[in-house]
Amino acid sequence: MSNKEAQLCAEAHEILSLSLADATDHRLQCMSIDRVQLRDNARKLCVSVSVELGEEGLPSLEEAKHALLHARSYLRRQVAAGIARKRTPELEFELRPSALALDGL
């Protein structure tokens, strides 16, 4: 990965993390960004997301996936506003339970 690509991934990680923390949807606030990687010749950003599960008031993995897909265009606009690129990569998400949620199972 080139320095430019690594910088893009780091910037997207920060922007997405802040966007989830500031979201009005509580299901998004239960998520954290683990990793962002470029794919498909920098046309896509693959975002690995951890979801807090299991406690009352927290979403199921399916609810979290639905919330993230619903917020995808908003999150992509946030990334577009924060990076210096001619074209903003599409966002793809990989969800998994957080380590804390797995400890409780």
C-alpha angles and dihedrals in degrees: 000000000000123000090253092053092046090050091050091051092048092048092047090048091054095044093048093046092053092044092054092047091051095044120124091216107088090209090065092048088062091063134085131192113242102177142350121207133178118237139175097030093313093305092114137041113210107208119198109208130190118209126202106228141171105046125101111274094022120112127251116245089257092052090048091051091050092049092049093049090048090052095043097104092046091050091047090052089051090053091046091053092051104045133065104232135123091227127028114225119241115254123238121183133212112192128199135164114266119252089250091055091050091051089057095052 
